[in-house]
Amino acid sequence: MPIVRVEMLPGRSDEQKAELVKAMTDAMVNIAKTPSADSVHVIITETAGENWAMGGEMLSERMKART
């Protein structure tokens, strides 16, 4: 039972997330030779920008600096 975890910022539509889940599931079946799509679990965690950092800097601060 493979588990695929995706962490990303909020803002994608339900349709986009569904497409992403389908593509990841298909990849696990076709590339990793998982026995069936039913055994693939995909967990999406959306983390707000104020709780995300890159390069030692909070993402929310990086975004403010760009505007």
Number of C-alpha atoms within 10 A of each C-alpha: 11 14 12 14 11 13 10 14 13 11 9 11 9 9 9 11 12 12 12 15 19 14 12 18 24 17 14 21 18 13 9 11 10 17 12 13 17 10 14 19 16 16 12 14 12 13 12 13 16 11 10 14 13 8 6 7 10 14 17 14 12 13 10 8 8 6 5
